């Protein structure tokens, strides 16, 4: 039988799935925080292989229920990479954190749909966004936005 959002069974399933996802997210955030404590901040590239660095970043980037962890990770990344080139992942985390703190992002990594078209959420400086993205080896904003599915199929 096909279920629709109005079906009580659908609502029960959605609630249970949401609860499982929240528990998993909390466990992932706790693991990421523990790993950062063990490395006294963001792990050095020599301390964790690239794949583990990428996985840690994904856990932090999507730990929206733990903005304190996201902010601490951002500061730890800034400290780890001080004076050197910042990784692309830094730009994504910066934008995620700053949208919560200031309502604006720097690199245009967080997008939405406006009038049926992909657009960045509010920017600090729209005139400088491509130059700022280039510093982190990110493609121009126009190219980045073109990678997203059409708003009508995936809002």
C-alpha positions in Angstrom: 0.0 0.0 0.0 1.2 3.4 -0.9 1.4 5.9 2.0 0.9 9.7 1.8 2.0 12.4 4.3 -1.6 12.5 5.5 -1.6 8.8 6.5 -1.3 8.2 10.2 1.2 5.3 9.5 3.3 7.7 7.4 3.4 10.2 10.3 4.4 7.4 12.8 7.2 6.2 10.4 8.4 9.8 9.8 8.5 10.5 13.6 10.4 7.2 14.3 12.9 7.9 11.5 13.4 11.4 12.7 14.1 10.2 16.2 16.7 7.7 14.9 18.4 10.4 12.9 18.5 12.8 15.9 20.1 10.1 18.0 22.6 9.2 15.3 23.4 12.9 14.8 24.0 13.3 18.6 26.3 10.3 18.7 28.2 11.6 15.6 28.7 15.0 17.2 29.9 13.5 20.5 32.4 11.4 18.6 33.6 14.4 16.6 34.0 16.4 19.9 35.9 13.6 21.5 38.3 13.3 18.5 38.9 17.1 18.6 39.7 16.9 22.3 42.1 14.0 21.7 43.9 16.1 19.1 43.7 19.3 21.2 41.7 21.1 18.5 41.5 20.3 14.8 43.8 17.4 14.0 46.9 18.1 12.0 47.0 16.6 8.5 49.8 14.3 9.7 47.8 13.1 12.7 44.7 11.9 10.7 44.7 10.6 7.1 42.8 12.6 4.5 39.8 10.3 4.5 39.5 10.6 8.3 39.9 14.4 8.1 37.0 14.5 5.5 34.8 12.3 7.7 35.4 14.4 10.8 34.6 17.5 8.8 31.3 16.0 7.5 30.3 15.1 11.1 31.0 18.7 12.3 29.5 20.4 9.2 26.2 18.6 9.6 26.1 18.8 13.4 23.5 21.6 13.3 22.1 20.5 16.6 25.5 21.4 18.1 26.4 24.9 17.0 28.9 25.1 19.9 30.8 22.2 18.3 30.7 23.8 14.9 32.0 27.1 16.2 34.8 25.3 18.2 35.8 23.4 15.1 35.9 26.5 13.0 38.2 28.2 15.6 40.3 25.1 15.8 40.7 25.0 12.0 41.7 28.7 12.0 44.3 27.9 14.6 45.6 24.8 12.8 45.9 26.5 9.5 47.0 30.0 10.8 49.4 31.7 8.4 48.8 29.0 5.7 46.3 28.3 3.0 42.9 27.4 4.4 41.3 24.2 3.1 38.0 24.4 1.1 36.3 22.7 4.0 37.0 25.7 6.1 34.9 27.8 3.8 31.9 25.6 4.1 32.1 25.5 7.9 32.7 29.2 8.1 29.6 29.9 6.1 27.5 27.4 8.1 28.6 29.0 11.4 28.4 32.6 10.3 24.9 32.2 8.9 23.8 31.2 12.4 25.8 34.0 14.2 25.5 36.9 11.8 22.9 35.9 9.1 25.5 36.3 6.4 28.1 34.0 4.8 31.4 34.8 3.0 31.9 32.1 0.4 28.4 31.4 -0.8 28.5 27.7 0.0 25.0 27.6 1.6 22.3 28.0 -1.0 18.5 28.2 -1.3 15.9 28.7 -4.0 14.6 32.2 -4.7 12.0 32.7 -7.4 12.7 29.2 -8.7 16.4 29.7 -9.1 19.4 28.6 -7.0 20.9 31.4 -5.1 23.4 31.8 -2.2 21.9 32.7 1.2 22.9 36.2 2.3 26.5 37.2 1.6 28.9 39.5 3.5 30.2 41.0 0.2 28.6 39.8 -3.0 31.1 41.8 -5.1 34.1 39.9 -3.5 32.6 36.4 -3.3 34.5 35.0 -6.3 37.8 36.4 -5.2 37.2 35.0 -1.7 36.2 31.6 -3.1 39.4 31.6 -5.3 41.5 32.0 -2.1 40.2 28.6 -1.0 40.5 27.0 -4.4 36.7 27.0 -4.9 35.1 27.5 -8.4 33.3 30.8 -9.1 29.9 31.0 -7.4 28.0 30.8 -10.8 29.7 27.4 -11.5 29.0 26.2 -8.0 25.3 27.1 -8.2 25.0 25.3 -11.6 25.9 22.0 -9.9 22.7 22.0 -7.9 19.5 20.3 -9.1 16.7 22.4 -10.4 14.6 24.0 -7.6 11.4 22.4 -9.0 12.8 18.9 -8.5 14.9 19.4 -5.3 14.1 22.5 -3.2 
